[in-house]
């Protein structure tokens, strides 16, 4: 199967317009019709949600728009970084290329910042089907978050034998937790991360690069098997959100932990990065940006 055929199959699966995978001219005047919502129910058809508590997970998709620009009422350009938060329980995800085109449609649009923020929230909320959070930060006010989370162990230097490039939960190998006088098994945490996550866009076929952090409580896997599992996504074609949700489901089914969260920070493309966070509990994702963001 050619890359073009494979992309068309994925586009058809998600009910996308095939034009999204083709070259398009940028529009620089405001156009909310550029946004392409995709039903999460379609994306989740293959997930074993029945194995999860209440058949669901909690979390958020954090989008960072590094190239937000518009004209004020006098025609003077403004530039900022925007952070969008889309709830994981929203009916729809927003296809990233359409999101990029939408943001660029403000480039030659005259609008004040207050109205811009209201417009962004309204349009994205309508597309996602749930209220979308927004923070707009002028460039001089932006502070870069840390690039690592203290206490997590990187698995990237471990040996990898007979790597597979097809994701499979069978690659994950549970291990028994050790106990000591200060911690019972159900309170022990395992914290692992890798910079070697790569998947492929189902619309364009282009590679998506990411770092991924996992925190497991009450269970553990061998670090080598976690590495093998992350590497197995290297040939996989799916949306960022779907990849993280598949990881979450596979880890939950394999380990049956007392708590779990998975957080992937993807490298930006076209001025946008997408960072899905899925958790068994209500919690705020760690404040972090990957080295390649």
Backbone torsions as a table, in degrees:
resi	resn	phi	psi	omega
1	UNK	NA	133.4	178.9
2	UNK	-77.0	163.5	177.2
3	UNK	-60.5	-37.8	179.6
4	UNK	-64.1	-43.9	178.4
5	UNK	-63.9	-41.6	-179.6
6	UNK	-63.0	-43.0	178.6
7	UNK	-62.9	-40.9	179.3
8	UNK	-63.8	-39.6	178.5
9	UNK	-60.7	-45.0	179.8
10	UNK	-66.5	-41.0	177.5
11	UNK	-59.3	-42.5	179.7
12	UNK	-66.1	-37.0	179.9
13	UNK	-59.0	-42.5	-175.7
14	UNK	-93.8	3.8	178.7
15	UNK	68.6	31.8	-177.2
16	UNK	-86.8	152.4	169.1
17	UNK	-70.4	131.3	-177.1
18	UNK	-64.2	-18.8	179.2
19	UNK	-61.3	-23.3	-179.8
20	UNK	-63.0	-26.4	179.2
21	UNK	-91.9	8.4	-177.6
22	UNK	-118.2	167.0	178.0
23	UNK	-66.9	133.7	178.3
24	UNK	-133.4	152.9	176.2
25	UNK	-79.7	138.0	176.8
26	UNK	-72.0	141.8	172.7
27	UNK	-104.2	133.3	-177.0
28	UNK	-111.5	14.0	172.0
29	UNK	-118.0	138.8	-173.0
30	UNK	-46.4	126.7	-179.1
31	UNK	-150.4	94.5	-179.4
32	UNK	-67.7	-17.7	-179.9
33	UNK	-67.4	-11.4	178.9
34	UNK	-70.4	-23.0	-177.8
35	UNK	-67.7	134.7	-179.3
36	UNK	-118.2	98.3	175.1
37	UNK	-77.1	149.1	177.4
38	UNK	-131.8	128.6	-176.0
39	UNK	-63.7	128.1	176.6
40	UNK	-63.6	-29.6	-179.4
41	UNK	-60.3	-36.1	176.6
42	UNK	-67.8	-43.9	-178.4
43	UNK	-64.5	-27.7	-172.9
44	UNK	-100.1	7.0	-176.5
45	UNK	-57.0	-33.2	-175.0
46	UNK	-91.0	-4.5	-176.2
47	UNK	-82.2	141.1	178.1
48	UNK	-81.7	64.1	-175.0
49	UNK	-63.5	-25.1	-179.3
50	UNK	-64.4	-17.9	179.8
51	UNK	-84.3	-8.9	-178.0
52	UNK	-93.3	152.3	174.7
53	UNK	-57.9	128.0	-178.3
54	UNK	58.3	17.6	178.1
55	UNK	55.3	37.4	-179.2
56	UNK	-158.1	169.5	170.6
57	UNK	-131.9	167.5	179.2
58	UNK	-110.7	162.8	177.0
59	UNK	150.5	-166.5	-173.8
60	UNK	-156.3	152.0	170.1
61	UNK	-104.4	116.7	-179.3
62	UNK	-100.0	117.2	177.3
63	UNK	-105.2	136.3	174.0
64	UNK	-116.5	121.1	176.9
65	UNK	-102.3	108.2	-174.6
66	UNK	-87.9	-9.9	-172.7
67	UNK	-121.5	32.1	178.0
68	UNK	-70.8	125.0	-179.9
69	UNK	-147.9	148.4	-179.6
70	UNK	-155.7	175.6	175.8
71	UNK	-108.1	136.4	174.0
72	UNK	-76.6	-175.8	-174.3
73	UNK	-63.6	-20.9	179.4
74	UNK	-90.0	-6.5	-176.6
75	UNK	94.8	2.7	178.9
76	UNK	-78.1	131.9	180.0
77	UNK	-67.9	144.8	173.1
78	UNK	-123.9	149.1	179.3
79	UNK	-138.0	143.8	-178.5
80	UNK	-158.4	170.1	171.3
81	UNK	-109.4	133.2	-178.9
82	UNK	-117.5	138.2	173.7
83	UNK	-115.8	122.8	-178.5
84	UNK	-110.3	140.3	178.4
85	UNK	-121.6	113.8	-179.9
86	UNK	-107.4	118.7	-177.6
87	UNK	-59.9	143.0	179.6
88	UNK	-66.8	-18.6	179.7
89	UNK	-95.5	10.8	175.9
90	UNK	-68.6	148.6	-179.5
91	UNK	-61.4	-28.9	-172.9
92	UNK	-129.8	150.9	160.6
93	UNK	-94.1	169.7	177.3
94	UNK	-116.5	122.6	-178.0
95	UNK	-62.2	133.1	-166.8
96	UNK	-67.8	-37.4	-179.5
97	UNK	-66.7	-38.6	177.6
98	UNK	-67.3	-34.5	176.8
99	UNK	-62.4	-44.5	179.5
100	UNK	-61.5	-47.4	178.4
101	UNK	-59.8	-41.1	179.8
102	UNK	-61.1	-49.2	-179.5
103	UNK	-61.8	-38.2	179.3
104	UNK	-68.9	-18.8	179.6
105	UNK	-70.4	-7.8	175.6
106	UNK	-89.2	-6.5	-170.2
107	UNK	-57.0	-37.0	180.0
108	UNK	-117.8	25.4	-179.9
109	UNK	-99.1	127.9	178.1
110	UNK	-85.0	120.0	-175.6
111	UNK	-163.8	142.7	176.1
112	UNK	-82.5	163.2	-172.0
113	UNK	-64.4	-37.2	179.6
114	UNK	-61.7	-45.4	179.6
115	UNK	-69.4	-34.7	176.5
116	UNK	-58.9	-48.7	-178.2
117	UNK	-62.8	-42.3	177.7
118	UNK	-62.4	-40.9	-179.2
119	UNK	-65.6	-44.8	178.5
120	UNK	-59.5	-47.7	-178.8
121	UNK	-62.3	-45.2	-178.2
122	UNK	-64.3	-47.2	-177.3
123	UNK	-65.5	-44.3	-176.6
124	UNK	-72.8	-34.7	175.0
125	UNK	-63.3	-41.8	178.2
126	UNK	-64.1	-40.3	-179.5
127	UNK	-69.7	-41.9	-177.1
128	UNK	-79.0	-29.3	-178.5
129	UNK	86.9	3.9	174.9
130	UNK	-143.6	155.1	179.7
131	UNK	-56.9	131.0	179.7
132	UNK	-104.2	130.9	177.7
133	UNK	-83.2	152.0	-177.7
134	UNK	-146.0	135.0	168.8
135	UNK	-130.4	124.4	177.5
136	UNK	-108.7	126.0	-174.9
137	UNK	-123.8	121.7	173.9
138	UNK	-65.4	150.0	-169.8
139	UNK	-60.9	-36.4	179.8
140	UNK	-68.7	-19.3	-178.1
141	UNK	-97.9	-3.8	-173.3
142	UNK	-78.0	133.1	175.5
143	UNK	-118.0	124.5	-176.7
144	UNK	-75.4	124.4	178.0
145	UNK	-65.0	167.5	177.7
146	UNK	-63.2	158.0	-177.6
147	UNK	-99.1	5.2	177.8
148	UNK	-148.6	163.3	175.7
149	UNK	-112.8	124.2	-176.9
150	UNK	-61.5	138.4	174.3
151	UNK	94.5	-10.4	-179.7
152	UNK	-87.3	145.9	-177.8
153	UNK	-103.6	126.7	177.5
154	UNK	-82.1	134.8	-177.7
155	UNK	-101.8	2.0	-167.6
156	UNK	-67.5	-23.1	-178.7
157	UNK	-91.8	2.2	177.9
158	UNK	-73.9	155.1	177.7
159	UNK	-69.0	145.4	179.6
160	UNK	-128.5	110.1	-178.0
161	UNK	-100.3	135.1	175.5
162	UNK	49.3	61.0	-177.6
163	UNK	-64.3	144.8	174.3
164	UNK	-111.5	148.4	179.7
165	UNK	-117.1	26.7	174.2
166	UNK	-124.4	118.4	-176.3
167	UNK	-59.7	135.2	178.5
168	UNK	-153.4	130.0	176.8
169	UNK	-63.7	-22.1	-179.4
170	UNK	-63.4	-17.8	179.0
171	UNK	-72.8	-22.9	-178.1
172	UNK	-78.7	128.3	-177.1
173	UNK	-117.1	109.6	178.6
174	UNK	-67.6	152.2	173.3
175	UNK	-132.2	155.9	178.7
176	UNK	-77.0	138.3	177.0
177	UNK	-78.1	140.1	173.2
178	UNK	-85.4	153.5	179.4
179	UNK	-120.8	156.8	172.8
180	UNK	-142.2	-175.7	-175.7
181	UNK	-69.5	-20.7	-173.4
182	UNK	-98.1	-10.1	-175.5
183	UNK	-147.4	127.6	174.3
184	UNK	-82.8	159.7	-176.4
185	UNK	-55.7	-37.2	-175.0
186	UNK	-74.7	-9.5	178.1
187	UNK	-105.2	-7.1	-179.7
188	UNK	-70.0	140.9	179.5
189	UNK	-119.3	143.3	171.1
190	UNK	-116.0	129.5	-176.3
191	UNK	-128.5	112.7	-175.8
192	UNK	-128.1	153.9	172.2
193	UNK	-151.2	162.0	179.5
194	UNK	-147.5	144.6	173.9
195	UNK	-98.2	9.7	-170.2
196	UNK	-102.7	15.8	177.5
197	UNK	-75.2	128.9	172.6
198	UNK	-141.3	130.4	170.9
199	UNK	-131.1	-176.5	-176.0
200	UNK	-129.7	140.5	-177.7
201	UNK	-65.5	129.6	179.9
202	UNK	-74.9	-11.7	179.6
203	UNK	-91.7	-46.7	-175.0
204	UNK	-107.1	-18.2	-175.4
205	UNK	80.9	0.4	-178.7
206	UNK	-75.0	151.5	-179.2
207	UNK	-71.2	143.2	174.3
208	UNK	-117.0	123.4	-176.0
209	UNK	-106.5	143.8	-176.3
210	UNK	-157.1	163.0	165.3
211	UNK	-111.4	148.2	-176.3
212	UNK	-136.4	134.5	178.4
213	UNK	-115.0	141.0	179.3
214	UNK	-134.0	131.2	172.5
215	UNK	-122.3	123.2	-178.3
216	UNK	-120.4	132.7	176.9
217	UNK	-119.3	133.5	178.5
218	UNK	84.1	8.5	179.9
219	UNK	-163.7	170.2	-179.4
220	UNK	-158.5	156.3	174.1
221	UNK	-125.7	160.4	174.8
222	UNK	-68.8	135.3	179.4
223	UNK	-58.1	-34.5	179.4
224	UNK	-63.5	-37.4	-179.5
225	UNK	-73.6	-31.7	175.2
226	UNK	-63.7	-42.7	177.0
227	UNK	-60.5	-47.8	-179.7
228	UNK	-60.3	-38.2	-179.2
229	UNK	-67.4	-45.0	179.5
230	UNK	-63.1	-43.5	179.6
231	UNK	-62.5	-28.9	-176.3
232	UNK	-64.9	-16.3	177.6
233	UNK	-79.7	-1.2	-171.7
234	UNK	-60.9	-30.3	177.8
235	UNK	-104.4	4.9	-172.8
236	UNK	-82.1	140.0	-178.5
237	UNK	-115.5	110.0	-178.9
238	UNK	-168.9	167.7	177.2
239	UNK	-72.5	154.5	179.6
240	UNK	-52.7	-48.2	-176.9
241	UNK	-59.8	-41.7	-178.7
242	UNK	-66.1	-39.8	179.4
243	UNK	-60.7	-45.0	-179.0
244	UNK	-67.0	-39.5	179.2
245	UNK	-67.4	-34.7	175.4
246	UNK	-65.8	-42.4	177.1
247	UNK	-59.3	-46.5	-179.4
248	UNK	-58.4	-48.4	-178.4
249	UNK	-63.5	-42.5	-179.4
250	UNK	-64.1	-43.8	179.4
251	UNK	-65.2	-40.5	-179.0
252	UNK	-65.9	-46.4	-179.3
253	UNK	-63.5	-37.5	-177.0
254	UNK	-74.7	-39.6	-169.4
255	UNK	-102.6	-26.0	-173.7
256	UNK	49.1	55.7	-174.9
257	UNK	-78.1	172.0	173.4
258	UNK	-83.6	-26.0	172.3
259	UNK	-155.8	158.1	-175.7
260	UNK	-158.3	139.8	162.9
261	UNK	-142.1	150.8	-179.8
262	UNK	-131.6	131.9	-176.2
263	UNK	-137.4	119.9	177.4
264	UNK	-113.6	132.0	175.6
265	UNK	-111.7	110.6	-176.2
266	UNK	-92.0	145.2	175.4
267	UNK	-63.0	139.7	-178.7
268	UNK	-66.4	148.1	171.4
269	UNK	-139.7	129.1	-177.5
270	UNK	63.8	30.9	177.7
271	UNK	83.1	6.3	-179.2
272	UNK	-127.3	138.8	163.8
273	UNK	-120.4	151.1	-178.9
274	UNK	-122.2	130.6	-171.3
275	UNK	-135.9	89.5	-177.8
276	UNK	-78.1	137.4	176.2
277	UNK	-126.5	124.8	178.7
278	UNK	-127.6	135.7	-172.7
279	UNK	-144.4	154.5	175.2
280	UNK	-80.3	-13.1	-177.5
281	UNK	-131.3	160.0	175.1
282	UNK	-71.9	114.8	177.7
283	UNK	-157.1	159.4	-179.9
284	UNK	-89.5	134.8	178.6
285	UNK	-61.0	149.4	175.8
286	UNK	-58.2	145.7	176.4
287	UNK	-82.6	107.6	-174.2
288	UNK	-158.1	150.8	168.9
289	UNK	-132.5	139.4	-180.0
290	UNK	-70.3	160.0	-178.6
291	UNK	-61.3	-26.5	-178.0
292	UNK	-94.9	10.6	177.0
293	UNK	-101.0	NA	NA
